[in-house]
Amino acid sequence: MDAFDIGIIGAGVHGASAAFHIAGRGRSVVMFERGTPAGGPTGRSSAVCRAFYTNAFLACVARDSIAMMANFPVHTNGRESGYRRTGLYFLHPEEDVEQVREVAAGLRRIGIEVDVFDRSQLAGRFPRFDLGGIAAGAWEADGGYADPASTTIGLLERAVELGVEPRMRAGDVRIEARPGGGAVVITEDGRRTECARLLIAAGPWSASLASQVGVDLPLTVERHLVAAIAWGRVEPVSFGFADLPGGYYCRPEGEHLMIMGSLHSAARADPDHFSQEVTDDESLHLVQPLVRRIPSLADAEPRRGWASLYDVSPDWQPVIGEIADGIVVDAGTSGHGFKLAPALGKHVADLVAGDPVDPGLEQFHPSRFDAGRPLAAGYRSARILG
């Protein structure tokens, strides 16, 4: 049986980021992935990048992640994240306006450029929009999107260059608590690897792995949809936006497409048995509120979308912490994990490596649910906005 200082289960963007930030710290690190890097929910993320968060810690992490993705070659020895700066609007009803202005002021104090416009200002900017139900819009100039697969693979390849050992296509692994802390990881071929400390960053499979060491994580799995339209002869919309009264978000995808998804909860799913296809009815359900907001998009051309998985916590905020001696989890990111991962991985790496940790990370420990301290974040039912 071989042994490592640190093991990581999961080569999605969170596992890859943690590996990237741990690499070079003088610890031996091994990573296990059931399939291929970004082969699960990460690769099917809509990959929106924004720092418009109500939680100050997450806002700072998202700000730093965007900066990393914008300067990705510097961090990853020449690799690209596919980051595109389009700017993002967050369109809110009257009941949100006071909170939006408070949040925007707080974000500006930590270096996140956010401006708030009232309905009349929005009408002047966007004559194509039907602003029914909208009282204000927050504009984040640095918002945009990136390529989730390129970002993940770039982080992981750089981690491997710095000494992390990748074990891809390991299949479904099992874990056993290790005397003295950490765990033994057993791959499908029966190989056993001793890890003095272990990170579980396996997205929708994290809860089942934690249960193998007697920890019950309050995570559920939901099937979420992404629909797409092509501009065709319609004038494109060059920026992304979240429409809270409409219950959806959308963003450009390259020069010819726009993609969109829901801001709300969806049907629960089995992570090993779910349809990745989106039906015409499902796509229409997502596109209709967008067309109501921008009537000219009725002439856009439908394109096939896809379905992916969210691992969702009760308050829709990340679940991060040491759940057993030497075993750490980073999961439950509830559909807003990609944009956080590049910089959040540094904080998770600190925790896994046993190095000093930012006190702001403690609020995400799963013990908050048993203690009756769920995090308040987002706007009413749109908790995905954090």
N, C-alpha and C positions, 0 to 999 in steps of 0.2 A: 504494500500500500504506500503510495507516494503522499507527500505532505506539502502544504503551502501555508503561508501566513494568512492569506485572504483568498476566499472563494467568492465568486459572483455567479448567481444563477439568473440568466436572462441577458440577451444581447439586443434588446430594444434600445431606444435612445437613453433610457435611464441607466441601464446596466453599462452601456458603452461609455456614458459620461462619467460614471463613477470610476470605471477602469482607467479612463483617460486621466482623471485627477489623482488617482492613487499611484499610477505608474510613475516611476522615478523617485518614489519616497523610500526606497530601500527595502520594500517588502516583496516577497514572492507572491504573485497573483495568478490565479487560474480562473477562467470564465467558462461556464457551461451554457450551451444554448441548444434547445430541443431541435431547432431547424437551422435557419440561416439568419444573419444579422438583419434586423428590421423586417423579418419575415412575418411577424404577427401584427398586432394593432398599430405599432409605430409606422410601418410601411404604408398603412392605409389611413394615416392621419390626414386631416385637412391642413395641418401644419401652419395655422395662423400664428403670427408673432405679434404680441401686444403686451404692454405693461400696464394697461388700464385695469388695475386691481383695487379692491377695497381693502385688502390685507396688505399692510405696508411691507412685511417681509417678502411676500410673494411678488409684490411690485418691484422691489429691489432686485430680486432674483431674475425676474423677467427682463428688466432693464439690462442687467448684466449679460443675460443670454442673448438678447438682440445684439448687443455690442460684440459678443463673441462671434455670432453668425455673420455679422457684417464684416468682420475682420478674420474670417475663418482660416484663410491661408497662413496667416501669421501664427495662429495657435496650433495648426495641424500639419505644418511642414508642406504647405502649398496646396492643400485640398480645398474643395469648394463646398459650401453649404446650400447654394442655390437661393440665398436670401434676396428678396426683392422688396424694396421700400415703396409701398403704394400709399401709405397712410390709411387709417381706419376711423370711421365714425361709429359712435354708439348712440343710437336714437332712443330717447326715453320719453315716457309719458309724464304728465304733470306731477304725479305722486312721487317721482324720483328726483325732481329737479333740485331740491335742497341738498339731498345726499350727493348728487352728481357734482354740484359746485364745491361741496366740502372735500370730496375725494380728489377732484381736479386740483384744488389748492394744495392739498397734501402731496400729491404727486409732483407738482412743480417744485415743491421744496426739496425733493430728493432727485431732482434733475431729469424728470420725465416731462417732456413737452406735451401739455394737454391744454386745449382751449375749449371753452364752452360757448355755444351759440344758441340764441333763443329761436323760436319758431320763425319769426319774421326774417332773421338773418339766414336761416336755413333755406327759406323759400327763395331768397335772392340768389343763393348759391346753386340751388338744385331745382330749377323750374320743372324738370321732368317728374319730380317726386310728388305723389299725393301724400301730404303730411298729416292726414287725419290721425288723431290720437297721439301725435308727437308734439311735445312742448319744448324740448331742448335736445341738442346733440353735442357730445364731447368728441373732439378731434384729436387723435394721437398721430402726430406727423411721422414718427419713426415706425409705426405699425406696418405690417406687411405679411409676408409668408416666406417659407423656405422649402427645400426639398428634404423630406424626412429621412429617406433612405441615404442620400448623400451625406447628410449631417451625421447620422448614426455611424455609417461606415467610415467616414472621415475620423471621427473620434476614436473608433475602435482600432482602425489601422494604425493611428498614431500611438495608441496604447500598446499595441503589439510591438511596434518599433522600439518602444521604451521598456519592453520586457514582459508584458502580460502574455500568458500562454492561453490561446483560444482553443476551446474544444467544441467545435460546431457539430451539428447533427448528432448530438448526444442522446436524442430521444427524451422521453420523460424520465427525469431523475427522481430519486428518492433521497431523503435526508434523515440522518439519525443524530440525535444530540451527542456531542462528544464530551467525555469526562474532562472537566476543567474548562469547558466553554467551547464554543464553535460547533462544528458539525462534521460528520462524514457524509460525503456526497457519493451516491451509488448510481452509476449510469446504467443504461439498458443492457449493456454487455457484461454487467456484473463488476466492473472496475470500481474500486473504492478509493476515494481521495479524501485525505484528512485536511480539514481547513480550520486553523486556529480561530479564525473569525469568518463569518459568512454573511453575505448580502443577498437577500431575496428581492429581486427586481424583475419579477416574472409576469407583471401585468395581471391579466385575468386568472392566471394560475397561481398567484401568490398566496391566496388564502388556503388553497388545498395543500401547498407546501408547508405553510406555517402550522397547519393542523397536524402534520407528521411529528412535530415536536410539542404537541399539546397546546398550541395557541390558537384561539378562535378569533380570527380577524373579522370584523363586521363589514365585509365587502360583498357587494353583489355585482353581477355582470349584466350589462345591457347591450343590446344590438342597436347601433346608431347608423343612420343613413346619410350618405352624401349624394346629392343630385347635381346634375350638370346641365348647362345650356351653352350653345354656341351663339355668338353674336349674329352671324349671318349678315343680313343687311341692316341690323339694328345698331344704333350708335352705342359703342361700348361704355361701360362704367369702369373708370380707371382705378377706383379705390375699393376697399372692402368696407362692410359695415355690419353691425349687429342691430337688428330691429327688435327691441324688446316687446312692444305691443304686438308685433307680428310673430314673435316667438322663433326667429331664425337668425342665422348669420350667413354672410356670403363674402366671397372675395374673388378677384380675378385669378385665372389660372393661365399663365402665359398671355399671349396676344389675342387668342381667339375664344376663350372659354371663361365662364364663371361657374364656381361651385358653391353649394350651400348646404347647411345642415341645421338641426334643431338646437335650440337653447334649453330644452326641457328634458325630463326623464323619458325613457323609452321602454320597450318590452324587454323583459329579462331573457337571458340566453344562456345556453350551454357553450362554453368556450371551445369545446371539441366538436360540437355539432350545431352549426348555424349557417344560414344561407348568406353568402357574400354578395349575392345578386340583389339588385333593387328592381322591384316590379314597376310597371308603368303607373299603376295607381299610387304606389309609394312615392315615386318621383313627382307625380302631379300634386300630391298633398304638400310636398315641400315647395314646389315652384309657385303654387297659387298665391301665397301671401306676398312673395316677391313681386309678382305681376300686379297685384293690387297696389303695392307701394310705387312701382314704376310701370305704369300701364303700357308704355311703348315696348316693354319686354314681352308682351304677348306675341310679338312677331319673331322672337328668338327661336332657335332650333333646339329641341331637346336632344340630349346626349346621354348615354348610359352612365349611371353613377355606380356606387358600390356601397357595401355595408361593412362595418367594422365593429369592434367591441370597446366599451369603456368598462374599466373596473371602478366601481362607484362606492364611495364611503357615505355614511349617513348624512354628513353635512356637505358633501361634494367637495371636500378639501383633502389634500394629500394625507396619507397615513405613513409616517416616517418615524422610526425609533427602534431601539433595541428591545426586542420582544422576548428574548431568552438570553441566557449567558452567552455572549459572543455572537448572537444571531440578530441581524438588523433587517428591517423591511423598509422598502421604498415602493409604495403601491398606492392604490386608491386615488389616483390623480384625476379621475372623474371627467375625462375628456379635455382637460386643459394641461396635460402633462408635457406635451412636446415642447411648447414654448418656454417652459421652465427648465427643462433638463440640462442644457449645456452648462449653465452656471450652478444650478441646484446640485449637480454632481459633485461639486467641490465640497459643499456642506455635508453631503452624504458620505463622501470619501473620508472627511475628517472623522465622522462618527464611526465608520467601519474600521478605520485604521487606529482608533483610540487616541486621536489627536484632539486638541482643544476645538470645541464646537461653538458656533454662534448661538447665543442663548435663544434667539428667535426661532430656532428649529424645534425647540422643546414643545411648542404649542401643537405640533402635528403628531405627537405620540398617540398611538391608539388608545392608551389609557384614558384619554379625555372622554370617551363615550361612557365608560363605566362610572366615571366621576361626574357625569352630567354636565360636561363642559364642551359641548359642540361649538365649533367656530361659526360665528356670524359672518357671512360674506355674500357677495353678489347683491342682486336686487330682486327681492321677493322670490318668485319661483325660478328665476334665472340665476341659480346659484353657481352655474358653471363659470360665470364671470368673476367669481372669487372675490 
